[in-house]
Amino acid sequence: MTNDAGRQRAALPPQLPLATFDESGRRIALASRHIPGGVSSSFRLGVSPTPLVFERGEGPFLFDVDGNRLIDYYLGLGPMILGHSPEAVRRAVLAQLERGILYGGQSPVEAEAAELFCAMVPCADKVRFAGSGSEVVQAALRLARAATGRRVVVKFEGHYHGWLDSVLVSVSATPETIGDPAHPNRVAGSAGQDEPAWDHVEVLRWNDLAALESRLAQGDVAAVLMEPAMCNAGAIMPGPGYLEGARAACTRYGTVLIFDEVITGFRVAPGGAQQFFGVTPDLATFGKALANGFPVSAVAGRADIMDLLGTGSVLHGGTYNAQPVCMAATLATLRALADGRVMREIEPLGRRLMDGIAGALRAAGIPATVTGFPQVFHVAFGVTEPAREYRDLMRMDRPRYVRFCVELLKRRVRVLERGAWFLSSAHDDAVVEDTLAAAEEAVSRVS
């Protein structure tokens, strides 16, 4: 799939000077007078050389206040699977704006989006829409505890499930704090957390099926919460049989299996990673690519569990849940993704990009891995074998990778400093070719 922006050559003439970002820096400094750090998310802090300020996005490109056109692999940290400002989404949103913004009630477009969602996602007998990934994770945990009458939730090292106190645990532990592999520490992710909020949360190493089965055998675990493929901290695939084993163990011991598909949902396959791997959880959470940049998330799953929301016994509220304009964006996005064509078209581009980056790093003698899905992959400096768990990622050479990101940015390619690369249907062969040319130059600067 291409659009006019995607057809433009992103080639950088040899004489073009390296990009600078002075105006963004100036505006961030000014904004800091009224916005802490000049940004409204902690994940935008500390970006080198400065957080950027943008004027518009089109296709695979962002245009910043310094006049730079950047090839974008942030994609809003994942949501923009159709690229920036796709016509179908814009048209649907504008049509809904003519009809109304917020009703405090239901809208036909919500029901249409729910029907299509449930047709696409294997676990989704029913779905409830909300506004953020962090929020629907909490709804899923509440549902699991209500359905089982149990309190304990098992999560895994390095898996991110939102910024709220009860799950921001052992997400970015260090070698000094992570603890013994057999008995991982629970490590706070932020100052100011209320530690009793995770009294009933236990942390295990991912991809260790024996440890998970042993814990579930105690019979008191309400839910197992995991990313089905670890995409937030680094692209780690489940080991052979791991998801299948986790599914079987949860069934055996009456535990609710929850997949956090906020990143993988509607990106790696029309039905998410659960469709890709062929393992169906009891509940799953979604966000990001669900509405191509509009603030929409969802919790979905088995009817008998989801219906606890319908009876009112489990409370899940939200003034802006299923806001009609956002639902119009959701329906338009799902329609574009439903047949899987977008994912299939991204796949060869992503593989070419992954192979090209890996080859450039190898040729320069830089130890690194490039792993994940073609639609979302991860580059890790300092790691020579694909990671199997979070502890493997603690060996990453983050400072060197950040220098690589800065060199790419100077050459007008924007990538996340945590290592993730997101692709959209607006990226095309020309854009990938120019990205690889920039990557080769950037590699030469950090080798």
Summary of the structure (lengths in Angstrom):
residues: 447
radius of gyration: 21.6
end to end distance: 35.2
largest distance: 66.7
contacts: 1559
relative contact order: 0.17
helix: 40%
strand: 17%
